[in-house]
């Protein structure tokens, strides 16, 4: 079987109901020989900022001379992006080999007559990553949760340091509709009283973290005298604290707090500030206020919930007026439409909504329009166009029309929207 056939098969395994526990995942982990049980693991949960934080940590540790494996999700263009060793993606051959091992292990167990185990695509991908990382035997593994934490497939391993970037409302149908419930799920990655580093002042999160460990550091509290500047010429973030200066290659004040988590970890391993900056200089993390093109100006941002859309809004207001921005977006049916669209309509006077109907929970533009009307959300200045290519071409016409004052096209809403966009411009 070729890689495309295998990936199609892997993605066909979807969860049909919410897990009550991860006991069967732990069983498969045991049958696979507990891969990576002896490696140093940094486990990251949080509503937003997980990917940026993982990239900061990976690059700083790499600059310090360590070998580092990283597991993140979702991918944008290629499945292999999720599983990386020393900045190199897993090969198709390794995916095929490890998937075969996992498939055989599950099949043999199910034939034994015990309760049948069925894995979804993210759980399979997690096992593929762990088997691959076991062969690489790195100094560190940076492991990002997929959803939540307590019941996430990545939570089968014991980590050395747990990280929680922040919590806000997202996936409320799965994680709970109160911050206390969401904090409980995220703090579920903390095991054996390990050190937890986090960047959120919400009392609900502190309460749940304190239940799990007495060793916790809130970097917002620890570095409360930090000063943050946005370099609007080079689209970077500059921060000052403790007579130090660091330049982040990602634009946005909120990125400073993602960095502080990585900084705290770097100091645990006695990494010098010059090495930290060297690591930062090598950070590239796509679809996080990414200037994909400067002529025309196209910004890609995977903001997909009200909190991340607010951060996108903050960034855009630093650079553009409302009548200077064109939005191309789409939303999954699991998102808070009112919260997201109230923010989007504060950012721009011209919004194109496209279709993600081929993605799980994706909707056509007409279905999004119907839902907006049902929720009494204004559809003024919104163009509903399923075809993202047509939406992009119309946006370019507006951008080049001197009658208007448009200066930038923003593609946002989800990683799936970014992926669809990049396919048409490559």
N, C-alpha and C positions, 0 to 999 in steps of 0.2 A: 504493500500500500504506500502511496506517496504522501507527502506532508499535507497537501491540501485535503485529501480524503480523511486523513487522521484528525486534522484540526476541525473539520466539519463534524466528525464523529464526537470529538471532545466537547464542542460547543452545543451539541444536541442534548447533552445531559444537563437538564435544568432541574432546580429544586422545585418540588411540588408542594411542600409544606415547610413551615419553620421548624427547625430542630428544637428538641427539648434538652439535648445534651450532645456531647461530642464523643461519647463512649465508643461508638463504632469506628470513628476516625482514629481514635487512640489504638484500637485493636489492629487496624490496618497498619498503622505506624509501627506497632510492635512486630507484626508479621514481616514488614519490610526491613527489620533490623534496627529500628530507631535511628535513621540517618540524621547526622548532625548533632547527636546528643552530647558530643564532647566539644563542640565549637562554641566560641563566644557569640552570643546572639543578642542583638539590639532589636527589640520588638516595638513597633510603632502603631498606635491607634489614634483616632481623633476624627472629628467631622471634616475638617479642612486642614490643608497644609502638610499632610502625611508625606506626599511625594517630594515636595520641596525640602522638607526636613531630612528625609532619607538621602536625597542627593547631596545636601550639605555634609551630612555625616560620612557618606561614602567618599566624597572627594577629599575631605580633610584627612580621613584615615589613610587614603591612598597616597596623599602627599607626604604623609609621615612614614611611608615605606611599608605599610601593612598591605596584605592581600585581602580583598574585600569582595564578597558576593552580595547581591542585592535582589530582593524580590518585591516588585511593585505591580500595581494594576490601576486602571486597565491599560491596555496598549493603545497606541494611536494608529499606526500603520501595520505593525507586524507583531504577531503573538510573541515572538522571541524577545521583544523588548522587555517583557515582564521578568525575565530570568537572566541575570547578568553576573559575570565573574570577571573581576579586574577590568571593568568597563567594556567587556566583550559579551555579546549576546550568545545565549545557548544556540548550538547548531541544530539544524533540522534532524540530523542523525541522532543526536542525544535525546531530542524530544521523542522520536520514534522508539528508541531503545527503552527509555524510562517509562513511556506509556505502556509498552508491551509488558514490562515487569509488573506495573500496577494492575493492569487489566488481568494478567494471569493470576496475581495474588488474590484479587477480589473474586475472580471466577472459581478458583480452587476452594476458597473459604465458603462460597455459596453452595458449592457442590457437596460440602461436608454435611449438609442437612441442618446446619445451624440457622439462626435468623438471617435472612438475606440482607446484604448491605448494598446500597445504591449510592454512588458518589455523584455529585454534580460537577460541572466543568471547573469551578474554582477550586474545589477540593482535589480534583485530579491534578490541576495545574500546581497546586501547593506541593503535592507529593512528587511531581516531576521535578520541581525546583529543589526539594530537599535531597532527592537521590542524586541530582546533578551536583549540588553543593558538597555532598558527602565525598564525591570523587575529587573535587577541587581542593577540599580540606583547607579553606582560607583561615586567616587569623580572625576575621570578623564576618558575621552574616547580619545584614540589615534586612529585617523582615517586616513588611507592611501588611497590616490586616486588610481584608477585602471589605468587610462590613461589620460594624460593631466591634467585638473583641472576645467576649466570653464564649460565644458559640462559633467563633470564626475558625476555619480550618487551620490557620497558622497557630492557633492556641494549643496545639498538641505538643509543642516543644517547650522546654524550660529555657527561659532567657536569662541573661545576666543583668540587663538593664531594660526596664519598660519605659516607654515614652508615650505621653498623651498630649497631642498638640493643643486641642481645644474641644469643646463640645457645643453643639447648637442643634436646632431641630433639623433632622433629615432622616429619611426612611422611617418615619414615625409608625408606619404600619408594621414594621418589623422590630424596631428598637424601643418603642414606647413613645407616648405623646407627652411625657413630662421630662424636664431636664434631669430629674433624679433617676428616672428609669434609664435614660440614655447614658448618664454617668456610670450607673451600675454595670451596664453592658461594656462600656469602654474600659472601666477599671478591672474588668474580668481578666485582662491579660496579665495582671500583677499576680505572681505566684511565689510562694516560699519567702514572703517578706522581702523581696528584692528591691533594689533601688528603683524609684520611679521619678522621672524628670518630666515636668509638665509646664505648660504656659497658658494658664487660664485662671482668672480670679473668681470664678463662679463657686459659691459655697457648696453647691450640690456635688461638684466634682471633688473638692477637697474632702468632703465627708466620706465619699466612697473610696477615695485613695487611702485615707487614714484608716479605714476598716481593713485594708489589705496589707499595709506596710507602715512601719514607723520611720522608714528611710525614704523621704520624699523631698524634692526640691522644686519649688515653683520659681522659674527663672524670671517671671515678671516681678515677683516680690523681691528676689535676690538682687536683681539689677534694676531697681526702680528709678535710678538716676540716669538712665540711658537717654541720649539725645539722637533723634533720627532725622536725617535730611534726605530729600529726594533729588537726585541729580537728573534734572529734566532734559539736559542736553544729551547725556549718554545713556539715559534710562536705567540708572543704577540706584541703589540705596546705600547711603553712607550712615554709619552709626558710631557714636562716641560714648564710651563709658570707661570708668577706672583709668583715665588718661590714655586710653587706647582708641585706635581708629580702624574700622574695618569697612571695606567696600564690597557690597554684595552685587552680583551680576543680575539679580532679579529685582524688578521695580515694584515697590509697594512697602509702605511702612510696616504692614503686618509681617512681612518677610523677616524683619529684624527679630521677631520673637521665635520664628522657626529656627533662625540661625543661633539664637542664644541656647537652644536645646543642644545643638551640635557643638557649640562652644563649651558648654558644661561637660559634655562627654569628652571632648578633646582635652580638657584640663584634668579629668580623671586619669587619662593616660599620658599626662605630662607632655602634651604636644605644644611646641613653641608657637607664639603668635605669628611669626613670619611664615611658619609652615601652614598655619590655619589660613592665612591670606592666600598663600600659594594654592591651597586646596580650593578656596572660594573662586579664584581666578579660572579654575577649570570646570566650574559648575555650568552645566547646560541642562535645563529642565523645560522641555517644550510645553506649550499651551498654558503657561503661567504668565500672563501679560507678556506674551512673546511677540516681539516685533518681527513678524514673518516677512514683511516687505516694507521698505521705506519709500518706495516709489512704484506704485501707489502705497500709501500707508495702510497696512493691514495688521491688525493685532489679533492674536489668537489667545483666548482665555477659557479654560474649561469650567469656569464658574457655573454651578448647576443648582445651587440652593440659595435661600435668601441671604445667608451670611456671606457666602462667597460672591454673590452678585453685589452686595453692599460694598465689599472690598474692591471689586471691579469698578463700581461707581466712584468710589473715593479716588482711585487712580486716574480715571478718565477726567474727573473734575479738576485734577491738577494740571491737565494738559489741554483739554478742549471744552468748548461751550456746547450746550445741548444741541444747537442747530448745526454743529460741525461733525456729528457722529451718525453713522449708519450702522444699524445692528442687523446681523444675520443670526438667527437662533432657532432652536426647537426644544421642546421639553418632553420628558417622559411623563407618563400619567401618574407616577408616584410622587411628583413634586408638588410643592405648595404654589399653585398658580397665582393666587392673589399676592403673596409676598414677593414672588419673583417678578411678576409683571409690573407691580407698583414701582419697583426699583428700576426696571428696564425703561419704563416710560418717563422716569426722571432723568435718564441718561441721554435719551435720543428722541428726536421728532420723527424718525423714519426707521421702522422695524420691519424686516422680512422674516416671516415664520415659514420654515420648511418642514419636510416630512422625515421622520425617523421610523416609518412603519415597518421596516425590516429588522428592527432592533427590539429585543424584549422590552415590553412596556412602552414601546414607541408609538407615536400617533401620527396620523396624516395632518396636514395643515388645516384641513376642514374640521377634523375632530378636535383640534386645539381651539379653533374658532368657536365651535359649538360649546365647548367646555367654558371658554371665556364668557360667552353670552349667558350661560347658565349661572355663572358666578358673578354676573353683573360687572365684568371687567371691560373697560372701554376698548373697542377695536379701532379707534380712530388712529390714523397715521400708520396703520399696520397693513402690510401686504401679505396675503396668504398664498404661498407658492410652493407646491410640493418639491419641485426640482431645484436643488441648491445651486446647480450650475446656472439656471436662468436667473435666480435671485442674485447671484454674484455678478452676472453680466449687467443686470439692471442697476446694481449698486455702483458698478464702475461708470456707467453712463451718468448717473447722478453726481458722482465724484468729479467727473470731467466736465460737467456742465457749469459754466461760469455764472449762470443765473442763480445757482445755489451757493452755499458757503461750506459745503461738506469737505472735510479734511481727512477723515479716517473711516475705514470699514472695520467693525469689530465682529468677529465670529466667536460666539459663546454659547453656553447652554448645557454642554456636556462634552465628554471626550468623544462620544459617537459623532456629534456634529462636527467637531474638529477633524475627525478622521474622514468624514464624508467630504469636507471642504478640501483637505489636502489631496485627496484622490483626484479631484477635478483640476487642480492647478499643477500637479506634478507633470 
